[in-house]
């Protein structure tokens, strides 16, 4: 199994060794396809991590406080107590 994965990795690198042009906002560059794929994957992972952390922080900040159910309150406490 490990040998098959190594072979796949080697073939992936060999078959993706030709150069492609990448246009950034301020400049253009030619890099191997493998580098372009790794760069795109890294940007995707970074963006996903940032968005997930932002969402988690918003959930913590705006999470409403939970009040215990009426059944869990000791007798004589709460709205219904007189």
Gaussian input, Z-matrix of N, CA and C with variables (Angstrom, degrees):
# hf/3-21g

backbone

0 1
 N
 C     1     B1
 C     2     B2     1     A1
 N     3     B3     2     A2     1     D1
 C     4     B4     3     A3     2     D2
 C     5     B5     4     A4     3     D3
 N     6     B6     5     A5     4     D4
 C     7     B7     6     A6     5     D5
 C     8     B8     7     A7     6     D6
 N     9     B9     8     A8     7     D7
 C    10    B10     9     A9     8     D8
 C    11    B11    10    A10     9     D9
 N    12    B12    11    A11    10    D10
 C    13    B13    12    A12    11    D11
 C    14    B14    13    A13    12    D12
 N    15    B15    14    A14    13    D13
 C    16    B16    15    A15    14    D14
 C    17    B17    16    A16    15    D15
 N    18    B18    17    A17    16    D16
 C    19    B19    18    A18    17    D17
 C    20    B20    19    A19    18    D18
 N    21    B21    20    A20    19    D19
 C    22    B22    21    A21    20    D20
 C    23    B23    22    A22    21    D21
 N    24    B24    23    A23    22    D22
 C    25    B25    24    A24    23    D23
 C    26    B26    25    A25    24    D24
 N    27    B27    26    A26    25    D25
 C    28    B28    27    A27    26    D26
 C    29    B29    28    A28    27    D27
 N    30    B30    29    A29    28    D28
 C    31    B31    30    A30    29    D29
 C    32    B32    31    A31    30    D30
 N    33    B33    32    A32    31    D31
 C    34    B34    33    A33    32    D32
 C    35    B35    34    A34    33    D33
 N    36    B36    35    A35    34    D34
 C    37    B37    36    A36    35    D35
 C    38    B38    37    A37    36    D36
 N    39    B39    38    A38    37    D37
 C    40    B40    39    A39    38    D38
 C    41    B41    40    A40    39    D39
 N    42    B42    41    A41    40    D40
 C    43    B43    42    A42    41    D41
 C    44    B44    43    A43    42    D42
 N    45    B45    44    A44    43    D43
 C    46    B46    45    A45    44    D44
 C    47    B47    46    A46    45    D45
 N    48    B48    47    A47    46    D46
 C    49    B49    48    A48    47    D47
 C    50    B50    49    A49    48    D48
 N    51    B51    50    A50    49    D49
 C    52    B52    51    A51    50    D50
 C    53    B53    52    A52    51    D51
 N    54    B54    53    A53    52    D52
 C    55    B55    54    A54    53    D53
 C    56    B56    55    A55    54    D54
 N    57    B57    56    A56    55    D55
 C    58    B58    57    A57    56    D56
 C    59    B59    58    A58    57    D57
 N    60    B60    59    A59    58    D58
 C    61    B61    60    A60    59    D59
 C    62    B62    61    A61    60    D60
 N    63    B63    62    A62    61    D61
 C    64    B64    63    A63    62    D62
 C    65    B65    64    A64    63    D63
 N    66    B66    65    A65    64    D64
 C    67    B67    66    A66    65    D65
 C    68    B68    67    A67    66    D66
 N    69    B69    68    A68    67    D67
 C    70    B70    69    A69    68    D68
 C    71    B71    70    A70    69    D69
 N    72    B72    71    A71    70    D70
 C    73    B73    72    A72    71    D71
 C    74    B74    73    A73    72    D72
 N    75    B75    74    A74    73    D73
 C    76    B76    75    A75    74    D74
 C    77    B77    76    A76    75    D75
 N    78    B78    77    A77    76    D76
 C    79    B79    78    A78    77    D77
 C    80    B80    79    A79    78    D78
 N    81    B81    80    A80    79    D79
 C    82    B82    81    A81    80    D80
 C    83    B83    82    A82    81    D81
 N    84    B84    83    A83    82    D82
 C    85    B85    84    A84    83    D83
 C    86    B86    85    A85    84    D84
 N    87    B87    86    A86    85    D85
 C    88    B88    87    A87    86    D86
 C    89    B89    88    A88    87    D87
 N    90    B90    89    A89    88    D88
 C    91    B91    90    A90    89    D89
 C    92    B92    91    A91    90    D90
 N    93    B93    92    A92    91    D91
 C    94    B94    93    A93    92    D92
 C    95    B95    94    A94    93    D93
 N    96    B96    95    A95    94    D94
 C    97    B97    96    A96    95    D95
 C    98    B98    97    A97    96    D96
 N    99    B99    98    A98    97    D97
 C   100   B100    99    A99    98    D98
 C   101   B101   100   A100    99    D99
 N   102   B102   101   A101   100   D100
 C   103   B103   102   A102   101   D101
 C   104   B104   103   A103   102   D102
 N   105   B105   104   A104   103   D103
 C   106   B106   105   A105   104   D104
 C   107   B107   106   A106   105   D105
 N   108   B108   107   A107   106   D106
 C   109   B109   108   A108   107   D107
 C   110   B110   109   A109   108   D108
 N   111   B111   110   A110   109   D109
 C   112   B112   111   A111   110   D110
 C   113   B113   112   A112   111   D111
 N   114   B114   113   A113   112   D112
 C   115   B115   114   A114   113   D113
 C   116   B116   115   A115   114   D114
 N   117   B117   116   A116   115   D115
 C   118   B118   117   A117   116   D116
 C   119   B119   118   A118   117   D117
 N   120   B120   119   A119   118   D118
 C   121   B121   120   A120   119   D119
 C   122   B122   121   A121   120   D120
 N   123   B123   122   A122   121   D121
 C   124   B124   123   A123   122   D122
 C   125   B125   124   A124   123   D123
 N   126   B126   125   A125   124   D124
 C   127   B127   126   A126   125   D125
 C   128   B128   127   A127   126   D126
 N   129   B129   128   A128   127   D127
 C   130   B130   129   A129   128   D128
 C   131   B131   130   A130   129   D129
 N   132   B132   131   A131   130   D130
 C   133   B133   132   A132   131   D131
 C   134   B134   133   A133   132   D132
 N   135   B135   134   A134   133   D133
 C   136   B136   135   A135   134   D134
 C   137   B137   136   A136   135   D135
 N   138   B138   137   A137   136   D136
 C   139   B139   138   A138   137   D137
 C   140   B140   139   A139   138   D138
 N   141   B141   140   A140   139   D139
 C   142   B142   141   A141   140   D140
 C   143   B143   142   A142   141   D141
 N   144   B144   143   A143   142   D142
 C   145   B145   144   A144   143   D143
 C   146   B146   145   A145   144   D144
 N   147   B147   146   A146   145   D145
 C   148   B148   147   A147   146   D146
 C   149   B149   148   A148   147   D147
 N   150   B150   149   A149   148   D148
 C   151   B151   150   A150   149   D149
 C   152   B152   151   A151   150   D150
 N   153   B153   152   A152   151   D151
 C   154   B154   153   A153   152   D152
 C   155   B155   154   A154   153   D153
 N   156   B156   155   A155   154   D154
 C   157   B157   156   A156   155   D155
 C   158   B158   157   A157   156   D156
 N   159   B159   158   A158   157   D157
 C   160   B160   159   A159   158   D158
 C   161   B161   160   A160   159   D159
 N   162   B162   161   A161   160   D160
 C   163   B163   162   A162   161   D161
 C   164   B164   163   A163   162   D162
 N   165   B165   164   A164   163   D163
 C   166   B166   165   A165   164   D164
 C   167   B167   166   A166   165   D165
 N   168   B168   167   A167   166   D166
 C   169   B169   168   A168   167   D167
 C   170   B170   169   A169   168   D168
 N   171   B171   170   A170   169   D169
 C   172   B172   171   A171   170   D170
 C   173   B173   172   A172   171   D171
 N   174   B174   173   A173   172   D172
 C   175   B175   174   A174   173   D173
 C   176   B176   175   A175   174   D174
 N   177   B177   176   A176   175   D175
 C   178   B178   177   A177   176   D176
 C   179   B179   178   A178   177   D177
 N   180   B180   179   A179   178   D178
 C   181   B181   180   A180   179   D179
 C   182   B182   181   A181   180   D180
 N   183   B183   182   A182   181   D181
 C   184   B184   183   A183   182   D182
 C   185   B185   184   A184   183   D183
 N   186   B186   185   A185   184   D184
 C   187   B187   186   A186   185   D185
 C   188   B188   187   A187   186   D186
 N   189   B189   188   A188   187   D187
 C   190   B190   189   A189   188   D188
 C   191   B191   190   A190   189   D189
 N   192   B192   191   A191   190   D190
 C   193   B193   192   A192   191   D191
 C   194   B194   193   A193   192   D192
 N   195   B195   194   A194   193   D193
 C   196   B196   195   A195   194   D194
 C   197   B197   196   A196   195   D195
 N   198   B198   197   A197   196   D196
 C   199   B199   198   A198   197   D197
 C   200   B200   199   A199   198   D198
 N   201   B201   200   A200   199   D199
 C   202   B202   201   A201   200   D200
 C   203   B203   202   A202   201   D201
 N   204   B204   203   A203   202   D202
 C   205   B205   204   A204   203   D203
 C   206   B206   205   A205   204   D204
 N   207   B207   206   A206   205   D205
 C   208   B208   207   A207   206   D206
 C   209   B209   208   A208   207   D207
 N   210   B210   209   A209   208   D208
 C   211   B211   210   A210   209   D209
 C   212   B212   211   A211   210   D210
 N   213   B213   212   A212   211   D211
 C   214   B214   213   A213   212   D212
 C   215   B215   214   A214   213   D213
 N   216   B216   215   A215   214   D214
 C   217   B217   216   A216   215   D215
 C   218   B218   217   A217   216   D216
 N   219   B219   218   A218   217   D217
 C   220   B220   219   A219   218   D218
 C   221   B221   220   A220   219   D219
 N   222   B222   221   A221   220   D220
 C   223   B223   222   A222   221   D221
 C   224   B224   223   A223   222   D222
 N   225   B225   224   A224   223   D223
 C   226   B226   225   A225   224   D224
 C   227   B227   226   A226   225   D225
 N   228   B228   227   A227   226   D226
 C   229   B229   228   A228   227   D227
 C   230   B230   229   A229   228   D228
 N   231   B231   230   A230   229   D229
 C   232   B232   231   A231   230   D230
 C   233   B233   232   A232   231   D231
 N   234   B234   233   A233   232   D232
 C   235   B235   234   A234   233   D233
 C   236   B236   235   A235   234   D234
 N   237   B237   236   A236   235   D235
 C   238   B238   237   A237   236   D236
 C   239   B239   238   A238   237   D237
 N   240   B240   239   A239   238   D238
 C   241   B241   240   A240   239   D239
 C   242   B242   241   A241   240   D240
 N   243   B243   242   A242   241   D241
 C   244   B244   243   A243   242   D242
 C   245   B245   244   A244   243   D243

   B1=1.4558
   B2=1.5324
   B3=1.3378
   B4=1.4650
   B5=1.5214
   B6=1.3176
   B7=1.4677
   B8=1.5212
   B9=1.3337
   B10=1.4607
   B11=1.5316
   B12=1.3358
   B13=1.4657
   B14=1.5314
   B15=1.3286
   B16=1.4621
   B17=1.5269
   B18=1.3301
   B19=1.4640
   B20=1.5234
   B21=1.3359
   B22=1.4744
   B23=1.5231
   B24=1.3211
   B25=1.4687
   B26=1.5179
   B27=1.3447
   B28=1.4648
   B29=1.5267
   B30=1.3252
   B31=1.4697
   B32=1.5286
   B33=1.3207
   B34=1.4695
   B35=1.5218
   B36=1.3217
   B37=1.4689
   B38=1.5222
   B39=1.3300
   B40=1.4695
   B41=1.5312
   B42=1.3316
   B43=1.4606
   B44=1.5288
   B45=1.3183
   B46=1.4710
   B47=1.5201
   B48=1.3147
   B49=1.4680
   B50=1.5230
   B51=1.3251
   B52=1.4682
   B53=1.5317
   B54=1.3359
   B55=1.4663
   B56=1.5222
   B57=1.3093
   B58=1.4588
   B59=1.5213
   B60=1.3069
   B61=1.4630
   B62=1.5275
   B63=1.3222
   B64=1.4627
   B65=1.5186
   B66=1.3051
   B67=1.4595
   B68=1.5202
   B69=1.3259
   B70=1.4503
   B71=1.5184
   B72=1.2864
   B73=1.4578
   B74=1.5261
   B75=1.3216
   B76=1.4671
   B77=1.5254
   B78=1.3338
   B79=1.4641
   B80=1.5247
   B81=1.3394
   B82=1.4660
   B83=1.5201
   B84=1.3239
   B85=1.4571
   B86=1.5239
   B87=1.3144
   B88=1.4597
   B89=1.5192
   B90=1.3202
   B91=1.4662
   B92=1.5276
   B93=1.3273
   B94=1.4735
   B95=1.5320
   B96=1.3212
   B97=1.4633
   B98=1.5240
   B99=1.3192
   B100=1.4578
   B101=1.5320
   B102=1.3214
   B103=1.4650
   B104=1.5283
   B105=1.3152
   B106=1.4621
   B107=1.5315
   B108=1.3455
   B109=1.4650
   B110=1.5282
   B111=1.3264
   B112=1.4638
   B113=1.5266
   B114=1.3177
   B115=1.4656
   B116=1.5300
   B117=1.3225
   B118=1.4665
   B119=1.5299
   B120=1.3229
   B121=1.4707
   B122=1.5137
   B123=1.3214
   B124=1.4639
   B125=1.5175
   B126=1.3246
   B127=1.4725
   B128=1.5213
   B129=1.3273
   B130=1.4646
   B131=1.5228
   B132=1.3262
   B133=1.4668
   B134=1.5253
   B135=1.3290
   B136=1.4665
   B137=1.5207
   B138=1.3135
   B139=1.4642
   B140=1.5306
   B141=1.3218
   B142=1.4619
   B143=1.5146
   B144=1.3312
   B145=1.4571
   B146=1.5281
   B147=1.3309
   B148=1.4669
   B149=1.5235
   B150=1.3095
   B151=1.4662
   B152=1.5215
   B153=1.3290
   B154=1.4692
   B155=1.5226
   B156=1.3285
   B157=1.4623
   B158=1.5137
   B159=1.3098
   B160=1.4664
   B161=1.5286
   B162=1.3217
   B163=1.4617
   B164=1.5314
   B165=1.3314
   B166=1.4688
   B167=1.5256
   B168=1.3260
   B169=1.4651
   B170=1.5199
   B171=1.3227
   B172=1.4715
   B173=1.5205
   B174=1.3384
   B175=1.4601
   B176=1.5253
   B177=1.3351
   B178=1.4589
   B179=1.5285
   B180=1.3185
   B181=1.4595
   B182=1.5211
   B183=1.3218
   B184=1.4621
   B185=1.5291
   B186=1.3199
   B187=1.4614
   B188=1.5332
   B189=1.3280
   B190=1.4665
   B191=1.5271
   B192=1.3231
   B193=1.4534
   B194=1.5146
   B195=1.3123
   B196=1.4585
   B197=1.5172
   B198=1.3085
   B199=1.4530
   B200=1.5142
   B201=1.3168
   B202=1.4622
   B203=1.5206
   B204=1.2929
   B205=1.4600
   B206=1.5218
   B207=1.2931
   B208=1.4568
   B209=1.5264
   B210=1.3298
   B211=1.4571
   B212=1.5272
   B213=1.3206
   B214=1.4540
   B215=1.5210
   B216=1.3202
   B217=1.4602
   B218=1.5300
   B219=1.3264
   B220=1.4663
   B221=1.5237
   B222=1.3163
   B223=1.4593
   B224=1.5250
   B225=1.3013
   B226=1.4570
   B227=1.5183
   B228=1.3199
   B229=1.4629
   B230=1.5159
   B231=1.3150
   B232=1.4502
   B233=1.5106
   B234=1.3327
   B235=1.4673
   B236=1.5077
   B237=1.3129
   B238=1.4572
   B239=1.5296
   B240=1.3362
   B241=1.4633
   B242=1.5377
   B243=1.3062
   B244=1.4738
   B245=1.4971
   A1=110.88
   A2=116.14
   A3=119.63
   A4=110.49
   A5=116.31
   A6=120.11
   A7=111.86
   A8=117.11
   A9=121.11
   A10=110.64
   A11=116.67
   A12=119.98
   A13=111.28
   A14=117.00
   A15=120.70
   A16=109.92
   A17=116.70
   A18=120.83
   A19=111.18
   A20=115.47
   A21=119.87
   A22=110.44
   A23=117.39
   A24=121.39
   A25=112.30
   A26=116.15
   A27=120.76
   A28=110.44
   A29=117.16
   A30=120.46
   A31=111.17
   A32=116.79
   A33=120.37
   A34=110.61
   A35=117.54
   A36=121.37
   A37=110.27
   A38=118.03
   A39=121.17
   A40=111.04
   A41=116.86
   A42=120.06
   A43=112.74
   A44=117.77
   A45=120.93
   A46=111.24
   A47=116.52
   A48=119.92
   A49=113.20
   A50=118.67
   A51=119.05
   A52=110.33
   A53=115.28
   A54=121.00
   A55=111.94
   A56=114.67
   A57=122.33
   A58=107.71
   A59=115.23
   A60=120.84
   A61=108.75
   A62=115.76
   A63=121.42
   A64=107.52
   A65=115.88
   A66=121.11
   A67=109.18
   A68=115.89
   A69=121.61
   A70=107.70
   A71=118.64
   A72=120.54
   A73=111.41
   A74=117.51
   A75=120.59
   A76=114.71
   A77=118.15
   A78=119.73
   A79=110.37
   A80=114.74
   A81=122.88
   A82=107.41
   A83=116.16
   A84=120.07
   A85=109.73
   A86=115.68
   A87=122.54
   A88=108.71
   A89=116.72
   A90=121.96
   A91=108.34
   A92=116.91
   A93=119.07
   A94=110.82
   A95=115.98
   A96=121.39
   A97=110.58
   A98=117.32
   A99=120.91
   A100=111.43
   A101=117.07
   A102=120.84
   A103=110.03
   A104=116.94
   A105=120.46
   A106=110.97
   A107=116.27
   A108=120.02
   A109=111.22
   A110=116.82
   A111=120.18
   A112=111.03
   A113=117.25
   A114=121.23
   A115=110.93
   A116=116.60
   A117=120.06
   A118=110.87
   A119=117.12
   A120=120.34
   A121=111.72
   A122=117.18
   A123=120.93
   A124=112.31
   A125=116.25
   A126=120.03
   A127=110.04
   A128=117.20
   A129=120.82
   A130=112.32
   A131=116.74
   A132=120.15
   A133=110.23
   A134=116.71
   A135=120.35
   A136=112.41
   A137=116.62
   A138=120.42
   A139=110.94
   A140=117.12
   A141=120.30
   A142=112.00
   A143=116.91
   A144=121.34
   A145=110.47
   A146=117.00
   A147=120.16
   A148=111.64
   A149=117.45
   A150=120.50
   A151=111.73
   A152=117.34
   A153=120.08
   A154=110.37
   A155=117.61
   A156=120.47
   A157=111.10
   A158=117.12
   A159=120.23
   A160=110.14
   A161=116.15
   A162=120.53
   A163=110.79
   A164=116.80
   A165=120.64
   A166=110.69
   A167=117.56
   A168=120.69
   A169=110.99
   A170=116.79
   A171=119.63
   A172=110.81
   A173=116.45
   A174=120.12
   A175=110.27
   A176=117.40
   A177=120.90
   A178=111.00
   A179=115.76
   A180=120.67
   A181=112.34
   A182=117.50
   A183=120.56
   A184=113.21
   A185=117.02
   A186=119.85
   A187=108.84
   A188=118.57
   A189=119.76
   A190=110.08
   A191=114.74
   A192=118.83
   A193=109.16
   A194=116.12
   A195=120.82
   A196=108.77
   A197=115.84
   A198=120.44
   A199=107.70
   A200=117.11
   A201=118.39
   A202=111.26
   A203=115.88
   A204=120.38
   A205=109.94
   A206=115.60
   A207=121.45
   A208=111.05
   A209=116.63
   A210=120.75
   A211=111.77
   A212=117.31
   A213=120.30
   A214=112.94
   A215=118.50
   A216=121.22
   A217=110.19
   A218=115.92
   A219=117.73
   A220=110.22
   A221=116.26
   A222=121.80
   A223=110.07
   A224=115.51
   A225=120.58
   A226=114.41
   A227=118.32
   A228=121.07
   A229=109.65
   A230=115.99
   A231=120.67
   A232=111.40
   A233=114.54
   A234=120.59
   A235=112.54
   A236=116.50
   A237=120.26
   A238=113.09
   A239=116.82
   A240=118.47
   A241=109.90
   A242=115.82
   A243=119.57
   A244=111.73
   D1=-45.53
   D2=-179.97
   D3=-65.08
   D4=-38.18
   D5=177.93
   D6=-61.33
   D7=-38.97
   D8=178.57
   D9=-65.74
   D10=-39.50
   D11=178.63
   D12=-66.82
   D13=-40.05
   D14=177.77
   D15=-64.08
   D16=-45.28
   D17=177.97
   D18=-59.51
   D19=-44.07
   D20=177.80
   D21=-59.93
   D22=-44.51
   D23=179.86
   D24=-61.77
   D25=-43.74
   D26=179.25
   D27=-63.82
   D28=-46.17
   D29=178.27
   D30=-62.64
   D31=-38.61
   D32=178.91
   D33=-60.92
   D34=-44.23
   D35=179.57
   D36=-66.25
   D37=-45.36
   D38=-177.88
   D39=-63.82
   D40=-44.82
   D41=-176.47
   D42=-74.42
   D43=-16.33
   D44=179.55
   D45=-113.62
   D46=36.01
   D47=-177.21
   D48=-93.01
   D49=-9.78
   D50=179.91
   D51=-74.07
   D52=156.62
   D53=-176.12
   D54=-86.15
   D55=148.22
   D56=173.19
   D57=-129.51
   D58=156.92
   D59=178.90
   D60=-94.58
   D61=129.59
   D62=176.58
   D63=-114.66
   D64=130.12
   D65=179.28
   D66=-105.37
   D67=109.49
   D68=172.03
   D69=-87.43
   D70=177.72
   D71=-176.12
   D72=-64.01
   D73=-42.71
   D74=-174.09
   D75=-104.46
   D76=-11.60
   D77=-178.02
   D78=-155.34
   D79=167.76
   D80=177.10
   D81=-118.97
   D82=150.86
   D83=177.04
   D84=-148.63
   D85=156.37
   D86=174.78
   D87=-109.81
   D88=123.95
   D89=-179.57
   D90=-137.67
   D91=158.93
   D92=174.07
   D93=-62.72
   D94=152.24
   D95=-179.34
   D96=-56.65
   D97=-39.23
   D98=-179.07
   D99=-60.06
   D100=-41.66
   D101=178.20
   D102=-65.54
   D103=-40.66
   D104=178.31
   D105=-63.01
   D106=-40.98
   D107=178.48
   D108=-65.16
   D109=-43.48
   D110=179.03
   D111=-65.10
   D112=-39.42
   D113=177.97
   D114=-63.85
   D115=-45.44
   D116=178.81
   D117=-64.18
   D118=-40.97
   D119=177.58
   D120=-64.13
   D121=-41.88
   D122=178.47
   D123=-63.37
   D124=-41.56
   D125=177.18
   D126=-64.06
   D127=-40.67
   D128=178.91
   D129=-64.62
   D130=-43.89
   D131=178.73
   D132=-64.25
   D133=-43.33
   D134=179.37
   D135=-62.61
   D136=-43.44
   D137=179.03
   D138=-65.63
   D139=-41.05
   D140=177.79
   D141=-63.52
   D142=-41.12
   D143=179.16
   D144=-64.38
   D145=-44.33
   D146=179.23
   D147=-63.25
   D148=-43.95
   D149=-179.71
   D150=-67.35
   D151=-38.14
   D152=178.97
   D153=-65.73
   D154=-42.08
   D155=178.48
   D156=-66.75
   D157=-38.24
   D158=178.64
   D159=-63.86
   D160=-42.72
   D161=179.58
   D162=-64.51
   D163=-41.81
   D164=179.76
   D165=-63.97
   D166=-40.65
   D167=178.80
   D168=-65.31
   D169=-40.04
   D170=178.69
   D171=-65.82
   D172=-37.80
   D173=179.09
   D174=-64.04
   D175=-40.40
   D176=179.38
   D177=-66.81
   D178=-42.65
   D179=-174.71
   D180=-68.62
   D181=-38.59
   D182=-173.85
   D183=-105.35
   D184=14.22
   D185=-179.09
   D186=-72.33
   D187=121.98
   D188=179.71
   D189=-70.11
   D190=148.35
   D191=177.80
   D192=-73.04
   D193=136.60
   D194=179.35
   D195=-92.03
   D196=136.71
   D197=173.94
   D198=-101.10
   D199=146.55
   D200=-179.64
   D201=-64.32
   D202=152.25
   D203=176.10
   D204=-64.32
   D205=155.81
   D206=-178.54
   D207=-59.44
   D208=-35.18
   D209=-178.08
   D210=-67.26
   D211=-22.71
   D212=-178.21
   D213=-90.80
   D214=-9.73
   D215=179.81
   D216=-78.13
   D217=143.71
   D218=175.47
   D219=-62.68
   D220=152.77
   D221=-178.72
   D222=-59.28
   D223=133.03
   D224=176.81
   D225=96.21
   D226=-2.32
   D227=178.12
   D228=-110.93
   D229=155.79
   D230=175.67
   D231=107.52
   D232=-171.99
   D233=-176.20
   D234=-66.11
   D235=-35.45
   D236=-172.56
   D237=-81.48
   D238=-5.20
   D239=-178.70
   D240=-72.06
   D241=145.12
   D242=-179.67
   D243=-113.00

